[in-house]
Amino acid sequence: MSTFDLTWDQVPLRDGLTRLSRTHRVAIFLDRRVDPDQPIQMTFSNEQLGLGLQRIAATVGIGMSRVGDVIYLGPEETASRLPTVAELQAEFAKACGLPAALELLDRKPRSWERLSKPSEIVTSVAQQAGMKIPNLDAAIKNDLWPAADFPAMRTTDYLTLVLAGYHASYRLAKAGDGVEMILVPIPEELTLTRVYRFAGKHDEAIEKIRQLFPDAKVESDGKSQLAVTGSQQIQEQVAKLLKGGTARSTVVMPGKKQYTMKVEQLPLQLVVNSLRQQLGMEFEIPSGLEDQMKTRISYNVKEADLTALLDAVFGDTTLTYEIDGDKIVVSKKE
């Protein structure tokens, strides 16, 4: 997992993000509504790239999400919705029956030069798909954008990113013999439902999902399928959980690493498995503690540092811990 050591001493936000992007070969897109020249003072030590970017976003007071292989940084309201918007647009392109819409699912590298106009970027995409945009001037201002270079991605994802800075998305409609791409505000309500095949115990899976993601709706067919309604971010974590992985629901706060997390009556072993991924640290658990690791625990921490988080995790158990570098050593309380 990629990590880095770095100090930003009043570094302009965009300059710092550009360097991280080049060093780690990851595409980062900064929303036009965020001041790119604001100076940032931060220190990173053995920092995982994903958590580091979340800390940067929290420090600036914005959100972070991922669309395809591109990391988006922008207003929290937009960041929380954007992955779901992108996925819904891809689903519509597949299902609407319009040949022009299917072209929007093509994956290809994307880029634009310095001082490009977003109106021209969007128009180019529409023209390549044989579409017209009747309300382009009303929806998009003629800014001049810095250069950008994205990896291969679906055109639906590309459009979602470009339009995000105007709180806009699009809908497709037949117009005579052609298709129009009509720009519209990002909807307030977004619903994305996925059906998962799951051979395990449905009651336990539903309990875990609801505890980790209170906003998700989960239904079982009583046999082999679970239907989950929630954001694309929740869907990604649920898919991991149902495949036997760990789901992440932490919130990283500005400056030093802090965690906000709520757990209710989950086995300690399950919590530790999740924390391994979230903290990027290994837990060393001696043999003979299997029964203790089955203990169900509950805690609720807000903006806690690592020590406070671990105190909450082990506080009501017969176990304790010691932080040893990038490892957490678990043992019995004396």
QUIVEN-V738761 format. One record per residue. PSI is psi as a letter, one per 20 degrees, with the letter a starting at -180 (* if undefined). Layout:
psi
PSI
PSI
This chain:
psi
p
p
r
q
p
q
p
o
n
l
p
p
g
h
g
g
h
g
g
g
g
g
g
j
l
p
p
p
o
p
q
h
i
p
o
i
j
p
p
p
o
q
p
p
o
l
p
p
g
g
h
g
h
h
h
g
g
h
h
h
k
a
r
p
r
p
o
c
j
p
p
p
p
a
p
g
g
g
h
h
h
g
h
g
g
g
h
h
h
g
g
g
h
h
i
i
j
p
h
h
h
h
h
i
i
p
p
q
q
q
r
q
r
q
k
q
p
h
h
h
g
g
g
g
g
g
h
h
j
k
r
q
o
h
k
g
h
h
h
p
q
m
r
o
q
r
q
q
o
q
r
p
q
q
h
g
g
g
h
g
g
h
i
h
i
j
l
q
b
r
q
q
q
q
n
c
i
a
p
q
o
p
p
q
q
p
q
g
p
p
p
o
p
q
p
p
p
p
i
a
o
h
g
g
g
g
g
g
g
h
g
h
n
h
i
q
p
p
q
q
j
j
e
j
q
p
p
p
p
a
r
h
g
g
g
g
h
g
g
g
g
i
j
j
a
q
q
p
k
q
p
p
r
r
c
r
p
q
p
p
q
p
p
o
l
q
p
h
g
g
g
g
g
g
h
g
g
h
i
k
q
q
p
o
o
q
q
i
j
g
g
h
i
i
p
p
q
q
r
o
q
p
l
q
a
g
g
h
g
h
g
h
g
i
g
k
r
j
q
a
r
p
p
n
c
k
q
o
p
q
r
q
q
*
